[in-house]
Amino acid sequence: MQDPSAEQLRLLAAQVEKLQKSTVTRQEFDQLKAQVQRLASRLDEIAPADQIPDEHLAIMSAVFAATIGKRFKIRQVQHVAEPGGWAQAGRVNLHAQRHVRRS
């Protein structure tokens, strides 16, 4: 096995120094984590998960009106649960097929 050249050692030392400068200490990570948790709790206070802001309803109404071509009123909005793995796999399989039947 060959000994590394001086140039290779210099490049390796530069990479190690670069990595040491870019790493985050455990204390910094914990501070960032705490800050994210505080922001998330404030976000829940501002916009609870079970309520949709009026601005979002207005935007959705405008998008639907532009797509369909006529005005209408949104009467009810429901949150739909995330689809399970089998439904996702079925869609992936459908999209992977070359010839998709159109109804």
C-alpha positions in Angstrom: 0.0 0.0 0.0 1.3 3.4 -0.9 1.8 6.2 1.6 -0.4 9.2 0.9 1.2 12.1 -0.8 1.6 15.5 0.9 -1.2 16.9 -1.4 -3.6 14.1 -0.4 -2.9 14.7 3.3 -3.5 18.5 2.8 -6.8 17.8 1.0 -7.8 15.4 3.7 -7.0 17.9 6.5 -9.0 20.6 4.7 -12.0 18.3 4.4 -11.8 17.4 8.1 -11.6 21.1 9.1 -14.5 21.8 6.9 -16.6 19.1 8.5 -15.7 20.2 12.0 -16.9 23.7 11.2 -20.2 22.5 9.7 -21.2 20.2 12.5 -23.8 21.1 15.1 -23.2 20.5 18.7 -25.7 18.6 20.9 -26.4 21.8 22.8 -27.1 23.7 19.5 -29.4 20.9 18.4 -31.3 20.9 21.6 -31.8 24.7 21.4 -33.0 24.4 17.8 -35.4 21.6 18.8 -36.8 23.7 21.7 -37.3 26.6 19.4 -39.1 24.5 16.8 -41.4 23.1 19.6 -42.2 26.7 20.8 -43.0 27.8 17.3 -45.2 24.7 16.7 -47.2 25.4 19.9 -47.7 29.0 18.9 -48.8 27.9 15.4 -51.4 25.6 17.0 -52.7 28.6 19.1 -52.9 30.8 16.0 -54.5 28.3 13.6 -55.9 25.2 15.3 -55.7 22.0 13.2 -59.4 21.5 13.1 -60.2 25.0 11.7 -59.6 26.2 8.2 -58.9 29.9 7.9 -61.4 32.0 5.9 -58.7 33.1 3.6 -58.0 29.5 2.6 -61.7 28.9 1.9 -61.8 32.0 -0.3 -58.7 30.8 -2.2 -60.2 27.3 -2.7 -63.5 28.8 -3.9 -61.6 31.0 -6.4 -59.6 28.1 -7.7 -62.7 25.9 -8.0 -64.6 28.7 -9.8 -61.8 29.2 -12.2 -61.5 25.5 -12.9 -65.2 24.8 -13.3 -66.2 28.1 -14.8 -69.0 29.2 -12.6 -69.4 30.6 -9.1 -70.6 28.5 -6.2 -70.6 28.5 -2.4 -68.5 26.1 -0.3 -70.9 24.5 2.2 -68.8 22.0 3.9 -65.1 21.1 4.2 -63.9 17.8 5.7 -60.4 16.7 6.5 -59.7 13.4 4.9 -57.3 11.0 6.6 -54.1 10.1 4.9 -54.5 7.1 2.6 -53.1 3.8 3.7 -50.2 2.0 2.2 -52.3 -0.3 0.0 -54.1 2.7 -1.7 -50.7 4.3 -2.3 -49.3 1.1 -3.8 -52.4 0.8 -6.0 -51.9 4.3 -7.4 -48.2 3.7 -8.0 -49.1 0.6 -9.9 -51.7 2.4 -12.0 -49.3 5.2 -12.9 -46.6 2.7 -13.7 -48.7 1.1 -16.4 -48.2 2.3 -19.9 -51.8 2.3 -21.0 -54.2 3.8 -18.6 -57.9 3.2 -19.5 -59.9 6.4 -19.6 -63.6 6.2 -18.7 
